[in-house]
Amino acid sequence: MKYDAVIVGSGPAGSVTAYYAAKNGANVLICERRAEVGAPVLCGEGISKQIDDFEMLRGTRRWIANNMDGAHVYSPDGTRVTLAAEKAGNETGYVIYREIFDQTLAQKAVHAGADIMMNTQVTGLLKENGKITGVKAQQFGKELTINADVVVGADGVDSKVGLWAGIPTTLKTMDLETCAQHTLSNVEVDKAYCEFYLGKQIAPGGYIWVFPKGDDIANVGIGVLASLHEAGNAKQLLDQFIDAHPNLKKGRPFRFLAGAVPVALPIESVADNLLLVGDAARHVDPITGGGLTTSLQGGQFAGETIAQAIEKKQFDRETLSVYETRWKEAFLRKLKRNYVVKEIFLDFDDKTINMLADSLKDYNFDEINTLGLVKALVSKHPTLLMKLKPLLKVSK
Ligand SMILES: Cc1cc2nc3c(=O)[nH]c(=O)nc-3n(C[C@H](O)[C@H](O)[C@H](O)COP(=O)(O)OP(=O)(O)OC[C@H]3O[C@@H](n4cnc5c(N)ncnc54)[C@H](O)[C@@H]3O)c2cc1C
């Protein structure tokens, strides 16, 4: 088998890369180890309405479960701060059916001319004189070799493709959120608002989310920093939270999932004959753990770069670096800033989070800018000034 590009993984990053490469003339193959695209779901299923502008999703709405007005953020003492959807980050806008979302993207890629092989686990890179020339894979016990000019690692948080290419991909426990989520039916929720619950006791280094999928059904999940809790603790903390909330406790479980999210800085994403996209490149917001919008953006840049490289018949690092330049322009600054904000928030105790929420509960977020925000916080609770100083530095 010989392709221009072989893409490892049929998540959003892989399918979008395949679509833009195929649409622009490349001969591409997606290898997916699972038996079904998008299943089992590993996601809170929240996404910003920014994706309305994304070409591949125009004209298809089947993946939308619920349309959100905004988010309520709760501090440990129950103080509520309300944000409109467009101010509430990458997870608020729609609650989606993630399996349909992923399948929509994969189908678009296939319509554009990409091939896809399911039940196909990529097991290593093919190399000739040190140069990457494709991948080794296994399908139903059969060994395969697939030659390609470019290999794309779209293989998610536990990416091996980068590692095989010699890129340091190991995540420190302080850069990894462990997540657990129940989808509960028969719950009582405000269908128009996502909810986020903060606090060192309820979710150390993370948060609990309630994302309504319909009138009485919601994803109720937790992310906790791996360095701050013991293995298995995430589900225990989540169950304790649900038990303490009668509107959720009466819920009946439809689905349970557990997974991990990188909350790290992005890594090197390009080498000779190789690109990393999506979670594999750590393109995830370190504050929220949301990676869908950046996977779509990065996938588009990767696919278009591959098509250009094929035209030029050049697959060296320098040619493929167009991809890196484009994603850096689009979202590196935000990811770096939010990484610093994550670190600052880690030092906040519950009392400080309560003070922050108290200062912000009546704030007009339409006029939001970091300086204005810090002024609003400090005018009510002057002791916050010292704690927030580092925020001013990163916002410059
Ligand atoms: C519990 C949880 C909740 C989340 N909630 C949200 C949310 O609400 N909003 C949001 O924006 N983000 C959320 N995220 C993050 C989001 O799911 C990821 O950022 C997104 O899936 C990244 O897409 P991707 O294509 O890079 O990787 P993935 O979607 O992980 O896809 C990788 C694919 O590669 C395949 N694969 C891996 N290795 C191989 C191999 N060797 N051979 C063949 N195939 C392989 C996998 O089977 C998988 O299909 C959440 C993550 C978790 C775990």
The ligand as a Gaussian input file, in Angstrom:
#p B3LYP/6-31G(d) Opt

LIG

0 1
 C      -13.525000      12.860000      29.840000
 C      -13.170000      13.871000      28.785000
 C      -14.002000      14.966000      28.611000
 C      -13.687000      15.916000      27.604000
 N      -14.568000      16.940000      27.397000
 C      -14.330000      17.833000      26.419000
 C      -15.284000      18.845000      26.128000
 O      -16.361000      18.914000      26.710000
 N      -14.976000      19.734000      25.132000
 C      -13.791000      19.685000      24.435000
 O      -13.557000      20.548000      23.576000
 N      -12.882000      18.715000      24.702000
 C      -13.133000      17.785000      25.649000
 N      -12.230000      16.770000      25.874000
 C      -11.007000      16.719000      25.062000
 C      -11.326000      16.192000      23.654000
 O      -12.041000      14.990000      23.748000
 C      -10.026000      15.992000      22.878000
 O       -9.309000      17.209000      22.898000
 C      -10.290000      15.562000      21.431000
 O      -10.883000      14.291000      21.385000
 C       -8.972000      15.542000      20.649000
 O       -9.186000      14.986000      19.375000
 P       -8.037000      14.116000      18.680000
 O       -8.557000      13.801000      17.334000
 O       -6.739000      14.778000      18.847000
 O       -7.930000      12.795000      19.575000
 P       -8.990000      11.650000      19.865000
 O      -10.374000      12.147000      19.733000
 O       -8.576000      11.056000      21.163000
 O       -8.757000      10.593000      18.692000
 C       -7.592000       9.797000      18.640000
 C       -7.953000       8.559000      17.836000
 O       -6.756000       7.844000      17.546000
 C       -7.014000       6.468000      17.672000
 N       -5.723000       5.804000      17.916000
 C       -4.874000       5.993000      18.948000
 N       -3.761000       5.253000      18.800000
 C       -3.914000       4.574000      17.634000
 C       -3.095000       3.627000      16.932000
 N       -1.900000       3.250000      17.412000
 N       -3.552000       3.119000      15.771000
 C       -4.753000       3.494000      15.259000
 N       -5.573000       4.377000      15.890000
 C       -5.159000       4.909000      17.056000
 C       -7.978000       6.392000      18.860000
 O       -8.676000       5.170000      18.875000
 C       -8.865000       7.593000      18.595000
 O       -9.978000       7.257000      17.796000
 C      -12.512000      15.790000      26.834000
 C      -11.667000      14.687000      27.037000
 C      -12.006000      13.715000      27.993000
 C      -11.108000      12.528000      28.158000

